[in-house]
Amino acid sequence: MNHANQPQPAKMPNLRSLQELNKNFSFKKEKDTAYFSKNNADNSSNRFVYYLQAAEIEAMPTIRLVHCINGNNASNEYQSFVVEPKDQCTGISIVRIKLDNLKNLHCHIDILPFTALKDIAEPENDSKVLSINTEKSKFVLKMNIAISQSDTDEPMYTVHNVDVNSLEDFITSDEIIELKRILEFHAAKLIAHYILEGHYIIHGNYQNNTVSLVSENDLPQIPRDQMNELLSANIAAGSIALGSMYQSLAHSTGILFENAVSNQNQQNSLAQAAANQGIMQIYSLDTVADAVGIAMMLGMV
């Protein structure tokens, strides 16, 4: 697969916009007391958790603005969010976005299928938002999406470095190829669409700088509607990535649970992530039948 050398339109027609989706969404903002610093109260001033409540399905994913402290210093250039299909569940995704200039947007997504936020959180790190370290997780799936303008000023996206090899001990080589194909072609297209739309909203109404879309200090000051759309765009990216992975591996969930999950509560959390299979996919594409099928397979209905 050499999809990276084949730019595709980042804007997809006939999908609900973030503004339309947010008519069915509401965000509940709370102090993120679970990850407050015990040593420095000032470092907890901007630590919030946002609970998304959707009118059409029973789901309550959470999203947090975070600071990545991985060994790669380039991580500091990104605005980062952690998406959990359910608060304190196993199975999370991390969405990182960087704006190089007005025409180049980069989205890096890490999928941690067997990791909970508490496993990688560093609440005592010297940062006003929660710090995380993905190097603490053994199983990390990665994908990079770059969005740029074509010669005709049409936004195009390319996909780079789709890496799912950390699951090679749990699934077959054919399933590795299929999972990579799902992420590279199906999921990346949807993610690029919503990340691009989120960029348009923020850049058009709240221009900050060319390093990140919105700084950590300025994020709480964004008007509520724009904030909801920014959060929705990142939840879309994280949920689509997680949901696509669980959907493509639905027939292997028994093996995955047996080898990687140790108790029923964690199984329920992974089932929740699989059932959600990307909230935005359910709203924007005709994937309800897939969602029901996966839920039935997992014994959730």
C-alpha atoms as one frame of an Amber mdcrd trajectory, in Angstrom:
protein
   0.000   0.000   0.000   1.457   3.316  -1.058  -1.454   5.580  -0.328   0.872
   8.298   0.968   1.889   9.191  -2.578  -1.721   9.568  -3.693  -3.230  12.788
  -2.280  -6.982  12.613  -1.790  -9.587  15.359  -1.229  -9.765  16.126   2.487
 -13.273  17.560   2.245 -15.981  14.916   1.887 -19.372  15.913   0.438 -22.715
  14.912   1.952 -21.438  14.601   5.521 -22.974  16.437   8.436 -20.959  19.444
   9.470 -19.630  19.895  12.989 -22.259  22.565  13.513 -25.002  20.109  12.531
 -23.541  17.370  14.702 -23.357  19.679  17.690 -27.113  20.165  17.563 -27.276
  16.620  18.954 -24.335  17.016  21.292 -23.762  18.693  24.613 -20.509  18.950
  26.550 -20.335  18.798  30.305 -17.170  20.499  31.571 -15.797  19.529  34.963
 -12.601  20.054  36.906 -10.375  17.046  36.268  -9.880  16.271  39.949  -8.725
  12.719  39.227  -5.566  14.175  37.697  -4.915  17.224  39.850  -1.352  17.789
  41.000  -0.911  17.023  44.683   2.343  18.952  44.892   1.469  22.116  42.981
  -2.119  23.358  42.980  -1.300  26.026  40.373  -0.583  23.297  37.837  -4.199
  22.142  38.015  -5.801  25.427  36.970  -6.475  24.332  33.384  -7.109  20.655
  33.984 -10.624  19.973  32.776 -12.453  16.933  31.495 -15.218  17.302  28.926
 -17.993  14.708  28.815 -19.764  14.457  25.482 -23.441  13.546  25.750 -25.110
  12.472  22.517 -28.860  12.544  22.038 -29.133   9.674  19.564 -26.951   6.971
  21.146 -25.992   5.910  24.632 -22.422   7.088  24.780 -20.491   9.406  27.037
 -16.910   9.692  25.766 -14.516  12.075  27.442 -11.823  14.346  26.057  -8.966
  16.179  27.759  -6.377  18.648  26.542  -2.990  17.124  27.443   0.712  17.789
  27.149   2.885  14.971  25.743   6.257  14.461  27.421   7.550  11.637  25.246
  11.241  11.443  24.420  10.565  13.072  21.053  10.792  16.823  21.599   8.703
  17.398  18.468   5.662  16.389  20.511   5.748  19.813  22.158   4.848  21.402
  18.836   1.501  19.656  18.782  -1.800  20.462  20.436  -2.820  17.153  21.999
  -6.068  15.600  23.206  -6.835  12.275  24.871 -10.120  10.662  23.822 -11.703
   7.968  25.988 -14.837   6.137  24.762 -15.846   6.011  28.411 -14.274   7.767
  31.375 -11.428   5.745  32.933 -11.822   2.908  30.426  -9.213   0.708  28.801
  -8.709   1.635  25.176  -7.900   5.294  24.407  -6.648   7.410  21.523  -4.437
  10.488  21.447  -4.939  13.112  18.765  -2.121  15.579  18.113  -2.458  18.477
  15.687   0.133  20.923  14.390  -0.343  23.853  12.034   2.921  24.646  10.209
   1.450  27.520   8.225  -1.870  28.471   6.705  -1.677  25.610   4.199  -0.106
  22.693   6.080  -1.873  20.831   8.868  -0.550  17.660  10.470  -2.602  15.193
  12.503  -0.881  12.389  14.380  -3.014   9.736  16.078  -1.919   7.112  18.593
  -4.305   4.257  19.355  -3.695   2.509  22.685  -6.155  -0.412  22.692  -5.069
  -1.992  25.984  -4.081   1.111  27.945  -6.042   3.363  30.299  -5.277   7.051
  30.732  -4.159   6.468  34.317  -1.405   4.162  32.990   0.308   6.949  31.043
  -0.717  10.038  33.055   1.958  12.175  34.727  -0.093  14.539  36.935   2.952
  15.808  38.821   4.771  16.983  35.722   5.260  20.763  35.669   2.390  21.594
  33.315  -0.936  23.368  33.761  -2.695  20.694  31.728  -2.318  16.973  32.323
   0.930  15.487  31.000   1.036  12.025  29.448   3.803   9.693  28.305   2.810
   7.170  25.625   6.159   5.436  25.976   4.696   3.773  29.068   2.335   1.799
  26.826   3.578  -1.350  25.130   0.856  -1.439  22.491   0.633   1.740  20.403
  -0.816   1.936  16.898   0.157   5.008  14.920  -1.050   6.945  11.919  -0.048
  10.313  10.470  -2.274  12.449   8.251  -0.994  15.535   6.427  -3.374  18.094
   4.933  -2.157  20.636   2.398  -3.491  22.799  -0.390  -3.330  21.633  -3.996
  -2.368  23.874  -6.908  -6.065  24.738  -7.206  -6.296  25.521  -3.458  -8.317
  22.375  -2.789  -7.441  20.794   0.592  -5.851  17.387   0.057  -4.674  14.793
   2.558  -2.051  12.082   2.510  -1.487   9.245   4.983   1.934   8.315   6.305
   3.378   5.763   8.702   0.362   3.603   9.523   1.976   1.273  12.058  -0.065
  -1.539  13.652   2.779  -3.996  14.206   2.471  -3.855  17.999  -0.505  -6.231
  17.633   1.411  -8.877  15.726   1.417 -11.231  18.744  -2.390 -11.150  18.919
  -3.625 -11.298  15.331  -2.577 -12.933  12.080  -0.551 -11.295   9.343  -3.670
 -11.113   7.160  -5.519  -9.301   9.935  -2.587  -6.896  10.320  -2.871  -6.038
   6.618  -6.643  -5.628   6.846  -6.410  -3.394   9.906  -3.794  -1.230   8.194
  -6.006  -0.983   5.125  -9.044   0.084   7.190  -7.078   2.783   8.999  -5.228
   3.989   5.925  -8.182   4.263   3.562 -11.478   4.418   5.445 -10.656   5.953
   8.827  -8.070   8.462   7.572 -10.510   9.956   5.069 -13.124  10.647   7.733
 -10.549  11.936  10.187  -9.071  14.324   7.621 -12.531  15.714   6.872 -13.382
  16.546  10.472  -9.920  17.760  11.487  -9.940  20.086   8.480 -13.367  21.410
   9.399 -12.241  22.023  12.961  -9.254  23.949  11.638 -11.484  26.130   9.455
 -13.664  26.997  12.445 -10.812  27.889  14.769  -8.670  29.661  12.201 -11.598
  31.656  10.856 -12.865  32.777  14.246  -9.985  32.501  16.687  -6.639  32.862
  14.963  -3.748  32.286  17.354  -0.386  31.426  15.806   1.281  29.084  13.338
   2.527  26.552  15.857  -0.679  25.236  17.378  -4.328  25.864  16.667  -4.990
  27.140  20.177  -2.531  27.419  23.038  -3.032  25.615  26.340  -3.568  28.901
  28.166  -6.024  30.295  25.620  -8.191  27.203  25.204 -10.563  27.948  28.125
 -11.256  31.404  26.620 -12.694  30.147  23.329 -16.428  30.870  22.856 -18.566
  27.893  23.758 -19.803  27.054  20.248 -16.286  27.099  18.793 -14.970  25.106
  21.722 -17.647  22.427  21.215 -16.767  22.151  17.537 -13.043  21.884  18.280
 -13.709  19.169  20.847 -16.085  17.395  18.456 -13.468  17.379  15.692 -10.919
  15.750  18.011 -13.441  13.305  19.440 -14.337  12.419  15.848 -10.718  11.675
  14.995 -10.055   9.644  18.149 -13.337   7.721  18.075 -13.100   6.921  14.375
  -9.563   5.587  14.835 -10.524   3.452  17.843 -13.821   2.333  16.360 -12.265
   1.342  13.041  -9.684  -0.769  14.828 -12.241  -2.606  16.966 -14.602  -3.005
  14.025 -11.962  -4.525  11.765 -10.866  -6.876  14.561 -14.344  -7.819  15.735
 -13.900 -11.460  14.815 -10.674 -11.567  16.840 -11.981  -9.944  20.014 -12.053
 -13.241  21.869  -8.327 -13.699  21.306  -7.590 -10.074  22.105  -9.516 -10.231
  25.372  -7.934 -13.532  26.379  -4.377 -12.356  25.806  -4.525  -8.689  26.735
  -7.335  -8.154  29.245  -7.436  -9.584  32.728 -10.876  -8.814  34.178 -14.511
  -8.315  33.256 -14.535  -4.575  33.880 -11.819  -4.062  31.293 -13.716  -6.283
  28.863 -16.777  -4.094  29.302 -14.704  -0.995  28.618 -13.303  -2.440  25.399
 -16.793  -3.495  24.377 -17.964   0.062  24.948 -15.211   1.336  22.660 -16.111
  -1.189  19.965 -19.806  -0.389  20.188 -19.165   3.336  19.859 -17.004   2.619
  16.749 -16.575   6.261  16.141 -19.554   8.336  17.185 -19.120  10.536  14.162
 -19.261   7.563  11.817 -22.703   6.698  13.136 -23.898  10.252  12.575 -22.198
  10.870   9.237 -22.206   7.577   7.326 -24.507   4.630   6.990 -22.640   2.437
   9.482 -25.440   1.771  11.962 -25.801  -1.779  10.655 -22.100  -2.411  11.304
 -22.394  -0.994  14.801 -25.373  -3.221  15.618 -23.576  -6.239  14.203 -20.521
  -5.623  16.348 -22.648  -5.029  19.426 -24.486  -8.326  18.828 -21.174 -10.116
  18.304 -19.956  -8.802  21.636 -23.183  -9.752  23.380 -24.134  -6.165  24.129
 -27.657  -6.394  22.688
